[in-house]
Amino acid sequence: MKTKKLNRGLLLGGVLIVGLAGYIVFDRVSFKSNKTDIENAVRDYLTGMANENVGLDESKKEEFKKLIDDSWGYNRFFEDNFLFNYTTASDIKENIDNLKEDGFKNGTITECRVDIDEIKVSKAGPNLAQAEVSYVVTFKGKGDAALVWSNYVYGSITDSFNVESSEGFNFDKNREKLKDIEYTGKMEYNDENVLYLELEGGKWKIVGEDGYHDSFNLYDENGGEINIDRIINGENESDKEDDNAADDDSSSQDGDSGDAQAPDSKTDDSSQAGESISDAQDMPEAQIKTGDDKMPAPDESKAGGEADA
């Protein structure tokens, strides 16, 4: 009798193991079939963000928030997590709501596009996926344009750089100094930027984001990096020319002691102000320029050199 009970127990255990293994295999196969849908959800969202930032004004705020509602879902873990600073739909919508009508006159984004290098999709839990996304946002604009993205991009160019002038954080005066500045901008995100998606009602929706951009830079019509600190603090172009002249003198002195070295200069094929942002992809890499305490401190040795070079 004991042998029969033992055999039944072994049989039941075997059935459970086989069933569990079958479920795991089925779940993985089912998830793989959803990878294309997940990638498309990420692409559609990022493309929509780029489109909504072009000419953003008071009349487009509700349309922008509709994109967020359509692309994002709700997951309590990401929404209420106090240990990790995940971006959620409510964060982005709050940034949109904080844009005021008077602020739109300070500048505008005229072109914006996203170039996605890679999307790595993997399973993160039951009905939960994570997408590691490498991409570049390229935009053209003028003045302190309204700009809303995901992690650590706060509503406008000035806010995102968070530059402290000699007068302190006086954003109104900072914006006034930027009003005539035209630029091409680049934000770069590497694969450490992760979007979490959950299957809701048969549709994959973003429920959280982790990571931040690796660089956020502005360039002039010749492809040279625009130094926001210099502009905000009232340093003019003659100061920049003096710095460049000092660099050239130093280079020529170095060249006298050995083989001649080619001086640093801008190439003739750099992006021009009137060209499309499609021509702006070869601009130089540069360090993050932001004063936000969640981001690395600004490297003031870039873009124009130091006055005592």
C-alpha atoms as one frame of an Amber mdcrd trajectory, in Angstrom:
protein
   0.000   0.000   0.000   2.839   2.385   0.863   4.525   1.575  -2.443   1.368
   2.512  -4.345   1.139   5.849  -2.503   4.804   6.524  -3.194   4.349   5.759
  -6.869   1.347   8.062  -7.055   3.359  10.856  -5.409   6.211  10.445  -7.810
   3.790  10.384 -10.723   2.076  13.582  -9.537   5.431  15.298  -9.003   6.563
  14.319 -12.482   3.362  15.695 -13.981   3.880  19.020 -12.160   7.480  19.275
 -13.338   6.536  18.538 -16.931   3.667  21.027 -16.718   5.921  23.737 -15.291
   8.568  23.131 -17.927   5.926  23.251 -20.635   4.560  26.532 -19.281   8.044
  28.113 -19.187   8.745  27.042 -22.758   5.343  28.300 -23.914   5.831  31.617
 -22.074   9.229  32.199 -23.657   7.994  31.318 -27.139   4.980  33.568 -26.665
   7.198  36.437 -25.482   9.509  36.105 -28.483   6.514  36.507 -30.754   5.788
  39.838 -29.031   9.245  41.359 -29.536   8.301  43.061 -32.779   5.237  44.633
 -31.146   7.404  45.879 -28.259   9.980  47.391 -30.619   7.229  49.087 -32.625
   5.696  50.529 -29.446   9.066  52.051 -28.514   9.655  53.440 -32.020   6.172
  54.950 -32.261   6.524  56.596 -28.859   9.935  58.182 -29.519   8.873  59.369
 -32.975   5.717  60.865 -31.462   7.782  62.704 -28.829   9.926  64.263 -31.559
   6.881  65.361 -33.541   5.108  66.890 -30.540   8.098  69.054 -29.613   8.078
  70.850 -32.976   6.302  74.195 -32.596   5.082  73.250 -29.129   2.713  75.884
 -27.761  -0.394  76.174 -25.586  -2.641  74.740 -28.308  -0.588  71.521 -28.560
  -0.374  70.659 -24.871  -3.494  68.466 -24.813  -2.406  66.687 -27.978   0.972
  66.023 -26.376  -0.642  64.596 -23.231  -2.826  62.344 -25.390   0.355  60.815
 -26.853   1.507  60.065 -23.297  -1.856  58.532 -22.365  -1.831  56.365 -25.493
   1.781  55.227 -25.065   1.999  54.805 -21.292   0.238  52.563 -18.821   0.259
  52.344 -15.034   2.319  50.053 -12.854   2.339  50.704  -9.117   5.897  49.460
  -8.656   7.318  52.153 -10.965   4.859  54.881  -9.962   5.365  54.567  -6.186
   8.985  53.424  -6.046  10.990  55.698  -3.745  14.265  53.780  -3.963  14.810
  54.288  -7.681  14.032  57.434  -9.645  11.932  55.981 -12.450  10.287  58.358
 -14.904   6.546  57.700 -15.306   3.695  59.121 -17.354   2.692  61.489 -14.550
   6.199  63.024 -14.549   6.106  63.837 -18.261   2.533  65.171 -18.123   3.511
  67.358 -15.177   6.331  68.858 -17.270   3.844  69.576 -20.051   1.378  71.200
 -17.641   4.151  73.374 -16.206   4.689  75.029 -19.576   3.032  78.436 -19.450
   1.605  80.423 -22.353   4.011  83.315 -21.802   6.955  80.938 -21.964   6.319
  79.855 -25.540   7.305  83.306 -26.833  10.876  82.709 -25.609  11.737  80.343
 -28.453  10.665  77.372 -30.527  11.846  74.031 -31.905  11.507  74.080 -35.699
  12.703  70.544 -36.502  13.134  67.408 -34.416  13.807  63.786 -35.213  14.940
  60.550 -33.562  17.499  58.130 -34.975  17.325  54.774 -33.189  20.541  52.761
 -33.276  19.402  49.658 -31.399  16.586  48.241 -29.278  17.418  45.245 -27.072
  14.235  43.584 -25.785  14.200  41.075 -22.941  11.677  39.619 -20.530  11.469
  41.382 -17.149   8.596  39.449 -15.531   5.060  38.173 -16.170   3.670  40.344
 -18.984   6.599  42.723 -18.399   9.431  43.568 -20.811  12.416  45.861 -20.790
  13.815  47.618 -23.849  17.363  48.971 -23.741  17.343  51.746 -26.337  20.272
  53.559 -27.967  19.169  56.635 -29.887  19.974  60.236 -30.793  17.539  63.167
 -30.771  18.537  65.926 -33.212  16.658  69.217 -33.265  16.903  72.762 -34.619
  15.585  75.760 -32.732  15.894  79.357 -31.657  15.904  80.920 -28.202  14.776
  79.229 -25.012  12.502  76.782 -26.799  10.045  74.537 -24.991  11.465  71.019
 -24.950   9.865  68.056 -23.154  11.466  64.621 -23.185  11.903  61.913 -20.599
  14.544  61.703 -17.881  16.073  64.976 -16.727  14.926  67.139 -19.633  12.783
  69.781 -18.044  10.508  71.817 -20.238  12.968  74.152 -21.982  16.548  74.600
 -23.154  17.466  76.891 -20.246  15.860  74.621 -17.643  17.621  71.559 -19.032
  21.042  73.208 -18.873  20.127  74.767 -15.510  22.967  77.285 -15.910  23.757
  79.548 -12.984  24.817  83.001 -14.154  26.740  85.592 -12.156  23.287  86.833
 -11.100  22.190  83.386  -9.909  19.367  81.268 -11.307  17.430  84.137 -12.884
  15.727  82.217 -15.683  13.891  85.257 -17.087  17.152  87.115 -17.701  18.834
  83.966 -18.985  16.049  83.440 -21.519  16.315  87.037 -22.683  20.013  86.497
 -23.460  19.198  83.377 -25.489  16.313  84.803 -27.525  18.333  85.409 -30.719
  20.493  82.282 -30.532  19.883  79.769 -33.343  21.214  76.260 -32.895  21.190
  72.601 -33.789  20.907  70.406 -30.705  21.726  66.788 -29.966  20.691  64.522
 -27.105  22.312  61.091 -27.045  21.004  58.090 -25.118  22.984  54.871 -24.819
  21.672  51.388 -24.084  21.725  52.061 -20.343  18.493  53.970 -20.924  15.741
  51.405 -20.297  12.027  51.544 -21.043   9.823  49.070 -19.159   6.673  47.915
 -20.936   3.670  45.946 -19.696   1.009  44.128 -21.678  -2.286  45.906 -20.976
  -5.427  44.932 -22.830  -3.454  43.272 -25.586  -1.214  46.325 -26.126   2.326
  46.892 -24.888   2.520  50.143 -22.940   5.440  51.896 -21.276   5.153  51.922
 -17.475   8.570  53.232 -16.413  11.894  54.561 -17.622  15.336  54.390 -16.053
  18.543  56.147 -17.124  19.308  59.499 -18.694  20.934  61.077 -21.731  24.698
  60.846 -22.108  25.043  64.263 -23.714  22.924  67.336 -24.374  24.659  69.917
 -26.546  23.917  72.853 -28.830  25.905  73.741 -31.955  26.117  76.886 -34.090
  25.827  77.123 -37.854  29.483  76.141 -38.294  29.205  73.035 -36.134  30.979
  74.616 -33.162  29.586  73.904 -29.713  27.638  76.780 -28.160  28.797  77.552
 -24.647  25.628  78.417 -22.725  27.636  79.501 -19.666  29.501  82.087 -21.758
  26.301  83.525 -23.213  24.406  83.638 -19.916  27.291  85.403 -18.189  27.597
  88.030 -20.926  30.933  86.982 -22.422  31.026  88.074 -26.062  32.471  86.527
 -29.184  35.679  88.620 -28.939  36.493  86.749 -25.725  36.045  83.497 -27.601
  38.289  84.717 -30.433  40.996  85.674 -27.934  40.823  82.180 -26.460  41.101
  80.621 -29.911  44.061  82.866 -30.776  45.826  81.760 -27.598  45.205  78.136
 -28.560  46.605  78.770 -32.053  49.751  80.427 -30.624  50.284  77.481 -28.314
  49.866  75.052 -31.203  52.346  76.947 -33.400  54.938  76.975 -30.617  54.571
  73.235 -30.196  54.993  72.813 -33.940  58.342  74.689 -33.968  59.957  72.013
 -31.809  59.092  69.127 -34.098  57.061  68.083 -37.086  54.428  70.570 -38.205
  50.970  69.810 -36.893  47.710  70.722 -38.587  45.818  73.387 -36.594  42.351
  72.666 -35.209  39.712  74.040 -37.551  36.166  73.482 -38.662  35.653  71.561
 -41.893  33.787  73.048 -44.822  31.126  70.318 -44.699  29.886  71.171 -41.192
  26.164  71.698 -40.653  24.868  75.090 -41.841  21.977  76.962 -40.246  19.709
  76.565 -43.236  20.340  72.862 -43.725  18.127  70.040 -42.554  18.911  68.248
 -39.302  19.640  65.187 -41.430  23.030  66.799 -42.155  23.846  67.306 -38.485
  24.739  63.749 -37.486  28.518  64.147 -37.804  28.861  66.857 -35.175  31.563
  66.334 -32.538  30.969  64.468 -29.290  30.995  66.682 -26.188  30.473  66.453
 -22.469  27.133  66.918 -20.727  26.429  70.509 -19.835  24.000  70.693 -16.972
  23.911  71.961 -13.443  21.241  69.531 -12.289  22.319  67.704  -9.163  21.257
  64.393 -10.699  23.662  64.825 -13.573  27.454  65.244 -13.839  28.733  68.761
 -13.217  29.389  70.943 -16.304  32.843  70.731 -17.849  33.677  74.379 -18.461
  36.934  73.505 -20.228  34.977  72.585 -23.364  33.666  74.734 -26.217  35.874
  77.733 -26.658  38.782  76.958 -24.342  39.733  78.696 -21.113  40.695  82.352
 -21.034  44.048  81.501 -19.520  44.900  78.787 -22.079
